[in-house]
Amino acid sequence: MSISSASLPTICLITPPSIFLLDERVFVNLGILKIAAVLEKTGYPVEMVDLSGIQNFEEAIRDHARTSPALIFGVTSTTPQMPATAKIAKAIRQIQPQARLILGGPHVTLVHSAYKKESIEGRNGRATRAMQSLHELFDVLVVGDGEEAILSAISENPSSTVDANDRYSSFFLNNQKLESLPFPARHLVDMNSYHYSIEGHRATSIIAQLGCPFECGFCGGRQSPMLRVIRTRSSQNIIQEIREIYETYGHTGFMFYDDELNVNPKMVELMNGIANLQKELGVEFRLRGFVKAELFTDQQAEAMMRAGFRWLLTGFESGSPRILTNINKKATREQNTRAVQMAKNHGLKVKALMSVGHPGESRETIMETHDWLLKVRPDDFDVTIITTYPGTPYYDFAVPHPTDSDIWVYTYEKTGDKLYSVEVDYNEVADYYKGDPDGGYKAYVYTDFLSANDLVSLRDHVERDIRKKLNIPFNPGAPAIRYEHSMGQFGTRIPAYILRTSRAAGSPILKRSRVVSA
């Protein structure tokens, strides 16, 4: 029996801004759109407030909260988004103090994972304090896979924490559940307001699989089943989603945001299916995605080129064997070099994702990265400074400094190399994240050999020198959009590029106001 939408409450879902990015209107947030799709399928009326790139987002969400029929607000957040997310929660509380506020997404999942580790060890540490601060802001925390957990979070008497980050939980997604989910509710965002292209083809993002099994020390979720356990969809299901995006929105470019495409043993089958889809539709696609260097093969490269891939991204991280060991990367410098050459042999361009500030980092190891980039000559690259996110081994296995309570120390046991990190309040600070390459980086870590300022200086040197020598220009992003609430007869209603609503599953989108040109 179908559920009448009139008997169900309106759910307002919110994508916070990513003020740390140079351009926020590049890729839509697919995670929260998957939540929206599940709610719509169940019959709930859904509002989607997309604050990506909105400069005065607090004003926008307050205006919406004044007129919204919703009494349940769900926000997704990564760690760098948390300062903005905290402000959004407080803004809603000011207008609707009785509303239920739900937080989901990577940040709360990773903090909870670190908190559970502390609980098992009988400690009341910084992850416990971070969880307490989240409980003070939100009524319900959804950790792990949110697609089924959201129905518990919006129920009449939910737990303050809905834990779907346990592979034995009924909420945890296995392959069958992942396959059965509706595709992300892209109709609830203004797809035309997002701008990205691959080789001249208008592009958008897609996630074909979940999870990464590797154990890099800097990477979030190494203790989190949601992010460690690989969950895959069939090639047919993925191709069906690509077809739907093309037929609905006309995109012929697709950015695969899977952690590592080639951990899927059926990746070549998927590539062949995508190639066949293009023949059937009479179009050409252009694709981009991530691969793991030591797993990369000639057969994969050939199939990816045939499917329309022109760009590969790989987290090589470092050109230093010492650092590759310390970060537990599993790939050697020689394997990384081989992967770049193999891609080039098949006409694929490579973006090298590099990072500095790992345990044992020194001027010598950073210059090894510099020299390796000059040797392999990637088509693009970036160099970031490591941050010890909750849920990473660098955070979860760090201990307090013996003489300074604001400093935490991680030691890689096999070599004894250390990484020191400054205590960060992730609800307040976001400028540790990837910044403007032209002097916009900050470091909250240091090593026995390099200070935080040294890391920034050397990172900047590598970025500028490699771009100059390889003639790789830097492409800055677009400025933030300012939400305008004085719009004549449209009153204080939020522009449609920020807000879209649906009454129930299958119903048309109701635009609450016109689209205002940015």
C-alpha positions as CSV (number, residue, x, y, z in Angstrom):
1,M,0.0,0.0,0.0
2,S,1.4,3.4,-1.0
3,I,1.9,6.1,1.7
4,S,0.2,9.4,1.2
5,S,2.6,12.2,1.2
6,A,0.0,14.3,3.0
7,S,0.6,12.2,6.1
8,L,4.4,12.5,6.1
9,P,6.5,15.5,7.2
10,T,8.5,17.6,4.8
11,I,12.2,16.9,5.1
12,C,14.6,19.7,4.3
13,L,18.1,18.5,3.2
14,I,21.0,20.9,3.1
15,T,24.3,21.0,1.3
16,P,26.6,23.4,3.1
17,P,29.0,25.7,1.3
18,S,32.7,24.6,0.8
19,I,34.2,28.0,1.4
20,F,37.7,26.5,1.4
21,L,37.4,25.7,-2.3
22,L,38.3,28.1,-5.1
23,D,35.2,27.1,-7.0
24,E,32.2,25.4,-5.3
25,R,29.9,24.9,-8.4
26,V,31.9,22.1,-10.0
27,F,30.3,18.8,-8.8
28,V,27.0,18.3,-7.1
29,N,27.0,16.5,-3.7
30,L,25.8,13.0,-4.7
31,G,25.7,11.6,-1.1
32,I,22.8,13.8,0.1
33,L,21.0,13.4,-3.3
34,K,21.0,9.7,-2.7
35,I,19.4,10.3,0.7
36,A,16.8,12.6,-1.1
37,A,16.1,9.9,-3.6
38,V,15.4,7.3,-0.9
39,L,13.1,9.7,0.9
40,E,11.2,10.5,-2.3
41,K,10.8,6.9,-3.1
42,T,9.4,6.3,0.4
43,G,6.9,9.1,-0.2
44,Y,8.3,12.0,1.8
45,P,8.1,15.6,0.5
46,V,11.7,16.8,0.2
47,E,13.2,20.3,0.0
48,M,16.8,20.5,-1.2
49,V,18.7,23.6,-0.2
50,D,22.0,23.8,-2.0
51,L,24.3,26.4,-0.5
52,S,27.3,25.6,-2.6
53,G,29.0,28.8,-3.6
54,I,26.6,31.0,-1.6
55,Q,28.6,33.7,0.1
56,N,26.0,34.8,2.7
57,F,24.7,31.3,3.4
58,E,23.6,32.0,7.0
59,E,21.2,34.7,5.7
60,A,19.9,32.3,3.0
61,I,19.1,29.5,5.5
62,R,17.5,31.8,8.0
63,D,15.2,33.2,5.3
64,H,14.3,29.7,4.2
65,A,13.7,28.4,7.8
66,R,11.1,31.3,8.3
67,T,8.8,30.0,5.5
68,S,9.7,26.3,5.2
69,P,7.0,23.7,6.3
70,A,9.9,21.4,7.4
71,L,10.5,20.6,11.0
72,I,13.3,18.2,10.2
73,F,16.5,19.5,8.7
74,G,19.3,17.2,7.5
75,V,22.8,18.4,6.8
76,T,25.7,16.5,5.3
77,S,29.2,17.6,6.0
78,T,32.9,16.8,5.3
79,T,35.4,17.9,7.9
80,P,36.4,21.1,6.0
81,Q,32.7,22.0,5.7
82,M,32.1,21.8,9.5
83,P,32.6,25.5,10.4
84,A,29.9,26.4,7.8
85,T,27.8,23.5,8.9
86,A,27.9,24.6,12.6
87,K,26.8,28.1,11.5
88,I,23.9,26.6,9.5
89,A,22.7,24.6,12.6
90,K,22.8,27.6,14.8
91,A,21.0,29.7,12.2
92,I,18.1,27.2,12.0
93,R,17.9,27.0,15.8
94,Q,17.4,30.8,15.9
95,I,14.4,30.6,13.7
96,Q,13.0,27.1,14.5
97,P,14.2,26.2,18.0
98,Q,11.9,23.0,18.1
99,A,13.1,21.7,14.7
100,R,15.0,18.4,14.6
101,L,18.5,18.8,13.3
102,I,20.3,15.8,11.8
103,L,23.9,15.6,10.8
104,G,25.3,12.9,8.4
105,G,28.2,12.6,6.1
106,P,32.0,11.9,6.3
107,H,32.9,14.1,9.2
108,V,30.5,12.7,11.8
109,T,31.3,9.2,10.5
110,L,35.0,9.6,11.0
111,V,34.7,11.3,14.4
112,H,32.4,8.6,15.6
113,S,34.9,5.9,14.4
114,A,37.7,7.6,16.4
115,Y,35.4,8.0,19.4
116,K,34.5,4.2,19.4
117,K,38.2,3.4,19.4
118,E,38.7,5.7,22.4
119,S,35.7,4.1,24.2
120,I,37.1,0.6,23.6
121,E,40.4,1.7,25.1
122,G,38.7,3.4,28.1
123,R,39.9,6.8,27.1
124,N,38.1,10.2,27.1
125,G,40.1,11.9,24.5
126,R,39.8,14.5,21.7
127,A,37.4,12.3,19.6
128,T,35.1,12.0,22.6
129,R,35.1,15.8,23.0
130,A,34.5,16.2,19.3
131,M,31.5,13.9,19.5
132,Q,30.1,15.8,22.4
133,S,30.4,19.1,20.5
134,L,28.4,17.5,17.6
135,H,25.7,16.3,19.9
136,E,25.4,19.9,21.3
137,L,24.7,21.2,17.7
138,F,22.5,18.4,16.4
139,D,19.7,16.2,17.7
140,V,20.6,13.1,15.7
141,L,23.9,12.0,14.3
142,V,23.8,9.5,11.4
143,V,27.2,7.7,11.0
144,G,28.1,5.5,8.1
145,D,25.7,4.7,5.2
146,G,22.8,7.1,5.4
147,E,20.5,5.8,2.7
148,E,18.6,3.5,5.0
149,A,19.6,5.0,8.3
150,I,17.9,8.3,7.4
151,L,14.5,6.6,7.9
152,S,15.4,5.8,11.5
153,A,16.7,9.3,12.0
154,I,13.4,10.9,11.0
155,S,11.3,8.4,12.9
156,E,9.2,9.5,15.9
157,N,11.7,8.7,18.7
158,P,15.2,8.2,17.1
159,S,18.4,7.4,18.9
160,S,20.7,10.4,19.3
161,T,23.2,8.4,17.2
162,V,22.1,6.1,14.3
163,D,25.1,3.8,13.7
164,A,25.2,2.5,10.1
165,N,29.0,2.3,10.2
166,D,29.0,-1.4,11.3
167,R,29.0,-4.0,8.6
168,Y,26.6,-6.1,10.8
169,S,24.1,-3.3,11.1
170,S,20.8,-3.6,9.2
171,F,21.6,-0.1,7.7
172,F,25.0,-1.1,6.3
173,L,24.9,-1.3,2.5
174,N,26.0,-4.5,0.8
175,N,26.2,-5.0,-2.9
176,Q,22.6,-6.0,-3.3
177,K,21.3,-3.0,-1.3
178,L,23.6,-0.6,-3.2
179,E,22.3,-2.0,-6.5
180,S,18.7,-1.6,-5.4
181,L,18.9,2.1,-4.4
182,P,17.4,4.8,-6.6
183,F,19.9,7.0,-8.5
184,P,20.7,10.3,-6.8
185,A,17.9,12.9,-7.1
186,R,19.8,15.2,-9.4
187,H,16.5,16.9,-10.3
188,L,16.5,18.5,-6.8
189,V,19.5,20.7,-7.7
190,D,20.0,23.1,-10.5
191,M,22.4,21.0,-12.7
192,N,22.9,24.0,-15.1
193,S,24.5,26.1,-12.3
194,Y,27.3,23.6,-12.0
195,H,30.1,23.9,-14.6
196,Y,32.7,21.3,-15.4
197,S,34.0,19.9,-18.6
198,I,36.3,17.1,-19.8
199,E,38.0,17.7,-23.1
200,G,35.2,20.1,-24.1
201,H,32.4,17.8,-23.0
202,R,30.0,19.2,-20.4
203,A,30.5,16.8,-17.4
204,T,29.1,15.8,-14.1
205,S,30.1,13.3,-11.4
206,I,29.1,9.7,-10.8
207,I,30.0,7.2,-8.1
208,A,30.0,3.6,-9.3
209,Q,31.2,1.9,-6.2
210,L,32.0,2.5,-2.5
211,G,35.0,1.8,-0.3
212,C,38.8,1.5,-0.5
213,P,40.6,-1.4,1.2
214,F,44.0,0.2,1.5
215,E,45.6,1.5,4.7
216,C,47.4,4.8,3.9
217,G,48.2,6.6,7.1
218,F,46.9,9.9,6.0
219,C,43.6,8.7,4.7
220,G,40.2,9.0,6.5
221,G,38.1,6.0,7.4
222,R,40.8,3.4,7.8
223,Q,38.9,2.1,10.9
224,S,35.5,2.8,9.3
225,P,33.8,-0.1,7.4
226,M,31.7,2.4,5.4
227,L,34.9,3.7,3.8
228,R,37.0,0.5,3.9
229,V,34.7,-2.2,2.7
230,I,34.3,-2.3,-1.1
231,R,30.7,-2.3,-2.3
232,T,30.1,-2.6,-6.0
233,R,27.1,-2.3,-8.4
234,S,26.8,-4.3,-11.6
235,S,28.1,-2.9,-14.8
236,Q,24.6,-2.8,-16.1
237,N,23.3,-0.7,-13.2
238,I,26.2,1.8,-13.6
239,I,25.6,2.1,-17.4
240,Q,21.9,2.6,-16.7
241,E,22.7,5.6,-14.6
242,I,25.0,7.1,-17.2
243,R,22.3,6.6,-19.8
244,E,19.8,8.4,-17.5
245,I,22.1,11.4,-17.0
246,Y,22.8,11.7,-20.7
247,E,19.1,11.4,-21.7
248,T,17.9,13.8,-18.9
249,Y,20.6,16.5,-18.8
250,G,22.6,15.9,-22.0
251,H,26.0,15.4,-20.3
252,T,28.6,13.6,-22.3
253,G,31.3,14.0,-19.7
254,F,31.6,11.9,-16.6
255,M,33.9,12.2,-13.6
256,F,34.0,8.9,-11.7
257,Y,34.5,9.7,-8.1
258,D,35.2,6.2,-6.9
259,D,38.3,5.9,-4.7
260,E,40.1,3.6,-7.1
261,L,38.2,2.4,-10.2
262,N,40.6,-0.5,-10.7
263,V,39.9,-2.3,-7.4
264,N,36.7,-3.5,-9.2
265,P,37.6,-6.9,-10.9
266,K,35.0,-6.2,-13.5
267,M,36.4,-2.8,-14.5
268,V,37.2,-3.8,-18.0
269,E,33.7,-5.2,-18.5
270,L,32.3,-1.8,-17.3
271,M,34.6,0.0,-19.7
272,N,33.4,-2.2,-22.6
273,G,29.8,-1.6,-21.6
274,I,30.3,2.2,-21.6
275,A,31.9,2.0,-25.1
276,N,28.9,0.0,-26.3
277,L,26.5,2.5,-24.9
278,Q,28.1,5.3,-26.9
279,K,27.8,3.3,-30.1
280,E,24.1,2.7,-29.3
281,L,23.4,6.4,-28.6
282,G,25.6,7.7,-31.4
283,V,27.6,10.0,-29.2
284,E,31.1,10.2,-27.8
285,F,31.8,10.4,-24.0
286,R,34.8,11.8,-22.2
287,L,35.6,10.4,-18.8
288,R,37.9,11.0,-15.9
289,G,38.6,9.0,-12.8
290,F,41.0,7.6,-10.2
291,V,43.2,4.5,-10.4
292,K,45.6,2.7,-8.1
293,A,49.1,2.8,-9.6
294,E,50.3,-0.7,-8.6
295,L,47.0,-2.3,-9.9
296,F,47.1,-0.5,-13.2
297,T,47.5,-2.7,-16.3
298,D,47.8,-2.3,-20.1
299,Q,44.5,-4.1,-20.5
300,Q,42.8,-1.5,-18.1
301,A,44.4,1.4,-19.9
302,E,43.3,0.2,-23.3
303,A,39.7,-0.4,-22.2
304,M,39.6,3.0,-20.5
305,M,40.8,4.8,-23.6
306,R,38.2,2.9,-25.7
307,A,35.4,3.9,-23.2
308,G,36.3,7.6,-23.6
309,F,38.7,8.2,-20.7
310,R,41.2,10.9,-21.4
311,W,42.3,11.7,-17.9
312,L,43.4,9.6,-15.0
313,L,44.1,10.8,-11.4
314,T,46.4,8.9,-9.1
315,G,47.4,9.6,-5.5
316,F,51.1,9.0,-5.9
317,E,51.6,11.3,-2.9
318,S,55.4,11.3,-2.9
319,G,58.5,10.7,-4.9
320,S,60.4,9.6,-1.9
321,P,60.7,5.9,-1.1
322,R,61.1,6.8,2.6
323,I,57.8,8.7,2.6
324,L,56.0,6.0,0.6
325,T,57.0,3.5,3.3
326,N,56.0,5.8,6.1
327,I,52.5,6.4,4.7
328,N,52.0,2.7,4.1
329,K,51.2,3.4,0.4
330,K,51.8,-0.1,-0.9
331,A,53.1,1.3,-4.2
332,T,56.8,1.9,-4.9
333,R,58.2,4.8,-6.8
334,E,59.0,2.5,-9.6
335,Q,55.4,1.3,-9.8
336,N,54.2,4.9,-9.8
337,T,56.6,5.7,-12.7
338,R,55.5,2.7,-14.6
339,A,51.8,3.7,-14.2
340,V,52.4,7.1,-15.6
341,Q,54.3,5.8,-18.6
342,M,51.7,3.1,-19.2
343,A,48.9,5.7,-19.3
344,K,50.8,7.9,-21.7
345,N,51.5,4.9,-23.9
346,H,47.7,4.6,-24.4
347,G,47.1,8.3,-24.9
348,L,45.8,8.9,-21.4
349,K,46.7,12.1,-19.5
350,V,47.7,11.9,-15.9
351,K,47.1,14.2,-13.0
352,A,49.5,13.4,-10.2
353,L,48.1,14.0,-6.7
354,M,50.9,14.7,-4.3
355,S,51.2,15.7,-0.7
356,V,53.8,16.8,1.9
357,G,53.9,16.8,5.6
358,H,54.1,13.1,6.3
359,P,56.0,11.4,9.2
360,G,59.8,11.9,8.5
361,E,59.2,14.6,5.9
362,S,62.3,16.6,5.2
363,R,63.7,19.0,2.6
364,E,65.3,16.1,0.9
365,T,62.1,14.0,0.7
366,I,60.2,17.0,-0.7
367,M,62.8,17.6,-3.3
368,E,62.6,13.9,-4.2
369,T,59.0,14.6,-5.0
370,H,59.9,17.6,-7.0
371,D,62.5,15.7,-9.0
372,W,60.1,12.7,-9.6
373,L,57.5,15.1,-11.0
374,L,60.1,16.5,-13.4
375,K,61.1,13.0,-14.4
376,V,57.6,11.6,-15.2
377,R,56.2,14.9,-16.5
378,P,52.5,14.5,-15.6
379,D,49.9,16.5,-17.6
380,D,48.7,18.1,-14.3
381,F,49.4,17.8,-10.6
382,D,48.7,19.3,-7.2
383,V,50.6,19.3,-4.0
384,T,48.7,19.6,-0.7
385,I,49.8,19.7,2.9
386,I,48.6,16.9,5.1
387,T,46.0,17.5,7.7
388,T,45.3,14.9,10.5
389,Y,41.6,14.4,10.0
390,P,39.6,12.4,12.5
391,G,39.4,8.8,11.2
392,T,42.9,8.8,9.8
393,P,45.6,6.7,11.4
394,Y,47.6,10.0,11.8
395,Y,44.7,11.2,14.1
396,D,43.4,8.0,15.6
397,F,46.8,6.6,16.7
398,A,48.4,9.9,17.8
399,V,49.2,10.5,21.5
400,P,49.5,13.7,23.4
401,H,52.9,15.4,23.3
402,P,54.7,14.9,26.7
403,T,55.2,18.6,27.3
404,D,52.6,20.4,25.2
405,S,48.9,19.4,25.5
406,D,48.0,21.2,22.2
407,I,50.3,18.9,20.2
408,W,49.7,15.3,19.1
409,V,52.3,12.9,18.0
410,Y,51.9,10.1,15.5
411,T,54.8,7.5,15.1
412,Y,55.1,5.1,12.2
413,E,56.2,2.0,14.1
414,K,58.2,0.4,11.3
415,T,60.6,3.3,11.0
416,G,60.1,5.5,14.1
417,D,59.4,8.6,12.0
418,K,57.1,11.1,13.7
419,L,54.4,13.6,12.7
420,Y,53.4,16.4,15.0
421,S,50.0,18.0,14.6
422,V,48.4,21.0,16.3
423,E,45.0,20.5,18.0
424,V,42.3,21.8,15.6
425,D,38.7,22.6,16.4
426,Y,37.1,21.3,13.2
427,N,33.8,23.1,14.0
428,E,35.6,26.4,13.8
429,V,38.7,26.1,11.5
430,A,38.8,25.1,7.8
431,D,41.9,26.9,6.5
432,Y,44.0,23.8,6.9
433,Y,42.4,22.5,3.8
434,K,43.7,22.7,0.2
435,G,44.2,26.4,-0.5
436,D,45.1,28.8,-3.2
437,P,48.5,27.7,-4.6
438,D,49.6,31.3,-4.8
439,G,50.4,31.6,-1.1
440,G,47.1,30.4,0.3
441,Y,48.2,27.3,2.2
442,K,48.6,26.8,5.9
443,A,50.1,23.9,7.8
444,Y,48.9,22.5,11.1
445,V,51.6,19.7,11.1
446,Y,55.3,19.6,11.3
447,T,58.1,16.9,11.6
448,D,61.4,16.5,13.3
449,F,63.0,18.1,10.2
450,L,60.6,20.8,9.0
451,S,58.5,23.4,10.8
452,A,54.9,24.2,9.7
453,N,56.3,27.3,7.9
454,D,59.0,25.2,6.2
455,L,56.4,22.9,4.8
456,V,54.4,25.7,3.4
457,S,57.5,27.3,1.9
458,L,58.7,24.1,0.3
459,R,55.2,23.2,-1.0
460,D,54.9,26.6,-2.6
461,H,58.3,26.2,-4.2
462,V,57.4,22.8,-5.7
463,E,54.1,24.0,-7.0
464,R,55.6,27.1,-8.7
465,D,58.7,25.5,-10.0
466,I,57.1,22.4,-11.5
467,R,54.3,24.4,-13.1
468,K,56.9,26.7,-14.7
469,K,59.2,24.0,-16.0
470,L,56.4,21.7,-17.3
471,N,54.3,24.7,-18.5
472,I,51.2,23.7,-16.5
473,P,49.1,26.8,-15.8
474,F,47.0,27.2,-12.7
475,N,43.3,27.6,-13.4
476,P,41.6,29.6,-10.6
477,G,38.0,29.0,-9.7
478,A,34.9,31.1,-9.8
479,P,34.0,33.6,-7.1
480,A,31.2,32.9,-4.6
481,I,27.6,33.8,-5.5
482,R,25.9,36.2,-3.2
483,Y,22.3,35.3,-2.2
484,E,20.0,38.2,-2.9
485,H,16.8,38.4,-0.8
486,S,15.4,41.6,-2.1
487,M,13.7,40.4,-5.3
488,G,10.6,42.5,-5.8
489,Q,7.4,40.4,-5.9
490,F,9.4,37.3,-5.1
491,G,9.8,38.6,-1.5
492,T,12.3,36.7,0.6
493,R,12.0,33.4,-1.1
494,I,15.3,31.7,-2.0
495,P,16.3,31.6,-5.6
496,A,15.7,28.3,-7.4
497,Y,19.4,27.6,-7.9
498,I,19.5,27.3,-4.1
499,L,16.2,25.6,-3.4
500,R,14.1,23.0,-5.1
501,T,11.3,21.0,-3.7
502,S,9.3,17.9,-4.6
503,R,6.0,17.0,-3.0
504,A,6.4,13.3,-3.2
505,A,8.2,10.6,-5.3
506,G,7.6,11.1,-9.0
507,S,6.0,14.5,-8.7
508,P,7.3,17.5,-10.6
509,I,9.8,19.9,-9.1
510,L,8.2,23.0,-7.6
511,K,10.4,26.0,-8.1
512,R,9.7,28.3,-5.2
513,S,11.2,31.3,-7.1
514,R,12.9,32.3,-10.2
515,V,16.6,31.6,-11.0
516,V,18.6,34.7,-10.4
517,S,21.7,35.2,-12.6
518,A,24.9,35.2,-10.6
